[in-house]
Amino acid sequence: MRKWQQEKRENRDNFRSLRSTARKHSESNDRYLKSIDEKEKEFNSCLQTFLETSNKFANEKGKLEELIKKSQDERQECEKRAVKAELRVLQTWKETESWKLRGNIGRAEGNLSVLRALASSSASASPVLKSQMDSWELFISNLKKQLEKVEAEYEQKMEQVRRGARDCLSKVEIEDLPWPQGIVVSIP
């Protein structure tokens, strides 16, 4: 019987040892489950915070995109208005300079007409008047060339502005031609 009692005692010790191990494993399992539950709650809390933040930023992103679009539209509108304004300024300058040159051409042609009338009425002063008429004809020709040049340069500047160029807003320089000697109807 001793062998049997010995086995019984060993079995009891093994049983106690296994029960103790099972209890430790059960306690560890409970701790891990509790830790998992806590981590899951923490995860859900972080996930909720993330989703709220994400939605907030998505809303802000949408608002910013709307503002950007609106700003781009306003910028384009401002650019269109700026182009129109530059074109108007250039057109006004062109018309002003053309008007001045056409006025000078008209006055010079008036002087030339007076000289021609004098030349046809007085044969003796004809060589002197011929020289003066040539000067006036050359002056008128130069004014007409200058008029064409000014109008072409302003048209070129306006076309550059239409194509999107900037810094074209400058006056075209007009050469100040000296008026010829002789009869002067009116000098500006």
C-alpha positions as CSV (number, residue, x, y, z in Angstrom):
1,M,0.0,0.0,0.0
2,R,2.7,2.3,0.4
3,K,3.3,2.5,-3.2
4,W,-0.4,3.3,-3.7
5,Q,-0.2,6.0,-1.0
6,Q,2.9,7.4,-2.5
7,E,1.1,7.7,-5.9
8,K,-1.9,9.1,-4.2
9,R,0.3,11.7,-2.5
10,E,2.1,12.5,-5.8
11,N,-1.2,12.8,-7.6
12,R,-2.5,15.1,-4.9
13,D,0.6,17.2,-5.1
14,N,0.4,17.2,-8.9
15,F,-3.3,18.1,-8.7
16,R,-2.6,20.9,-6.3
17,S,0.3,22.1,-8.5
18,L,-1.9,21.9,-11.6
19,R,-4.8,23.6,-9.7
20,S,-2.4,26.4,-8.6
21,T,-1.1,26.7,-12.2
22,A,-4.6,26.8,-13.5
23,R,-5.6,29.4,-11.0
24,K,-2.5,31.5,-12.0
25,H,-3.4,31.1,-15.7
26,S,-7.0,32.0,-15.0
27,E,-5.9,35.1,-13.1
28,S,-3.5,36.0,-15.8
29,N,-6.2,35.4,-18.4
30,D,-8.6,37.7,-16.4
31,R,-5.9,40.4,-16.2
32,Y,-5.3,40.1,-19.9
33,L,-9.0,40.3,-20.7
34,K,-9.3,43.3,-18.4
35,S,-6.2,44.9,-20.1
36,I,-7.7,44.1,-23.5
37,D,-11.0,45.7,-22.5
38,E,-9.2,48.8,-21.3
39,K,-7.1,49.0,-24.5
40,E,-10.2,48.5,-26.6
41,K,-11.9,51.3,-24.7
42,E,-8.8,53.5,-25.2
43,F,-8.7,52.5,-28.9
44,N,-12.4,53.3,-29.3
45,S,-11.9,56.7,-27.6
46,C,-8.9,57.5,-29.8
47,L,-10.8,56.3,-32.9
48,Q,-13.7,58.6,-31.9
49,T,-11.4,61.5,-31.4
50,F,-9.7,60.7,-34.7
51,L,-13.0,60.6,-36.6
52,E,-14.2,63.8,-35.0
53,T,-10.9,65.5,-35.9
54,S,-11.0,64.1,-39.3
55,N,-14.5,65.3,-39.9
56,K,-13.6,68.7,-38.5
57,F,-10.6,68.9,-40.9
58,A,-12.6,67.7,-43.8
59,N,-15.2,70.4,-43.1
60,E,-12.4,73.0,-42.8
61,K,-10.8,71.7,-46.0
62,G,-14.1,72.1,-47.8
63,K,-14.5,75.6,-46.6
64,L,-10.9,76.5,-47.6
65,E,-11.4,75.0,-51.0
66,E,-14.5,77.1,-51.4
67,L,-12.5,80.2,-50.3
68,I,-9.7,79.3,-52.7
69,K,-12.2,78.9,-55.6
70,K,-13.9,82.2,-54.7
71,S,-10.5,83.9,-54.5
72,Q,-9.4,82.5,-57.8
73,D,-12.7,83.7,-59.4
74,E,-12.2,87.1,-57.8
75,R,-8.6,87.2,-59.0
76,Q,-9.6,86.4,-62.5
77,E,-12.3,89.0,-62.4
78,C,-9.8,91.6,-61.2
79,E,-7.4,90.6,-63.9
80,K,-10.1,91.0,-66.5
81,R,-10.9,94.5,-65.1
82,A,-7.2,95.4,-65.0
83,V,-6.8,94.3,-68.6
84,K,-9.9,96.4,-69.6
85,A,-8.5,99.4,-67.7
86,E,-5.1,99.1,-69.3
87,L,-6.7,98.8,-72.7
88,R,-8.8,101.9,-72.0
89,V,-5.8,103.9,-70.9
90,L,-3.7,102.8,-73.9
91,Q,-6.7,103.6,-76.2
92,T,-7.1,107.0,-74.6
93,W,-3.4,107.8,-75.0
94,K,-3.5,106.6,-78.6
95,E,-6.5,108.8,-79.4
96,T,-4.9,111.8,-77.6
97,E,-1.6,111.5,-79.4
98,S,-3.3,110.8,-82.7
99,W,-5.5,113.8,-82.2
100,K,-2.5,116.0,-81.5
101,L,-0.7,114.8,-84.5
102,R,-3.7,115.1,-86.8
103,G,-4.2,118.6,-85.5
104,N,-0.6,119.4,-86.3
105,I,-1.0,117.8,-89.7
106,G,-4.1,119.9,-90.4
107,R,-2.4,123.1,-89.3
108,A,0.6,122.2,-91.5
109,E,-1.6,121.4,-94.5
110,G,-3.3,124.8,-93.9
111,N,0.1,126.5,-94.0
112,L,1.0,124.6,-97.1
113,S,-2.3,125.7,-98.8
114,V,-1.6,129.3,-97.9
115,L,1.9,129.0,-99.4
116,R,0.5,127.4,-102.6
117,A,-2.0,130.1,-102.9
118,L,0.7,132.7,-102.5
119,A,2.9,130.9,-105.0
120,S,0.2,130.8,-107.6
121,S,-0.6,134.5,-107.2
122,S,3.0,135.8,-107.1
123,A,5.4,134.4,-109.7
124,S,8.4,136.5,-108.4
125,A,8.4,134.9,-104.9
126,S,8.0,131.4,-106.3
127,P,11.6,130.1,-105.7
128,V,11.5,131.1,-102.0
129,L,8.0,129.8,-101.6
130,K,8.9,126.6,-103.4
131,S,11.6,125.9,-100.8
132,Q,9.2,126.7,-98.0
133,M,6.5,124.4,-99.6
134,D,9.0,121.6,-99.8
135,S,9.9,122.0,-96.1
136,W,6.2,121.9,-95.2
137,E,5.5,118.9,-97.4
138,L,8.5,117.1,-95.7
139,F,7.2,118.1,-92.3
140,I,3.7,116.8,-93.1
141,S,5.2,113.6,-94.4
142,N,7.2,113.2,-91.2
143,L,4.1,113.9,-89.1
144,K,2.1,111.3,-91.0
145,K,4.9,108.7,-90.5
146,Q,5.0,109.6,-86.8
147,L,1.2,109.2,-86.6
148,E,1.3,105.7,-88.2
149,K,4.2,104.7,-85.9
150,V,2.4,106.0,-82.8
151,E,-0.9,104.2,-83.7
152,A,1.0,101.0,-84.6
153,E,3.0,101.0,-81.3
154,Y,-0.2,101.6,-79.2
155,E,-2.0,98.8,-81.1
156,Q,1.0,96.5,-80.4
157,K,0.9,97.4,-76.7
158,M,-2.8,96.8,-76.6
159,E,-2.4,93.4,-78.3
160,Q,0.3,92.5,-75.7
161,V,-2.1,93.4,-72.9
162,R,-4.8,91.2,-74.5
163,R,-2.4,88.3,-74.6
164,G,-1.6,88.7,-70.8
165,A,1.6,90.8,-70.8
166,R,2.1,93.2,-68.0
167,D,4.1,96.4,-67.7
168,C,2.9,97.6,-71.1
169,L,1.4,100.7,-69.6
170,S,3.8,103.4,-70.9
171,K,3.3,106.2,-73.3
172,V,4.8,106.0,-76.8
173,E,7.5,108.6,-77.1
174,I,6.7,111.2,-79.8
175,E,9.5,113.0,-81.5
176,D,9.0,116.8,-81.2
177,L,9.6,117.8,-84.8
178,P,10.6,121.5,-85.3
179,W,8.0,123.4,-87.4
180,P,9.4,124.7,-90.7
181,Q,10.0,128.4,-91.3
182,G,7.4,130.3,-93.3
183,I,3.7,131.1,-92.8
184,V,2.3,129.6,-89.7
185,V,-1.5,129.4,-89.3
186,S,-1.2,128.4,-85.7
187,I,1.4,126.7,-83.7
188,P,0.2,124.5,-80.8
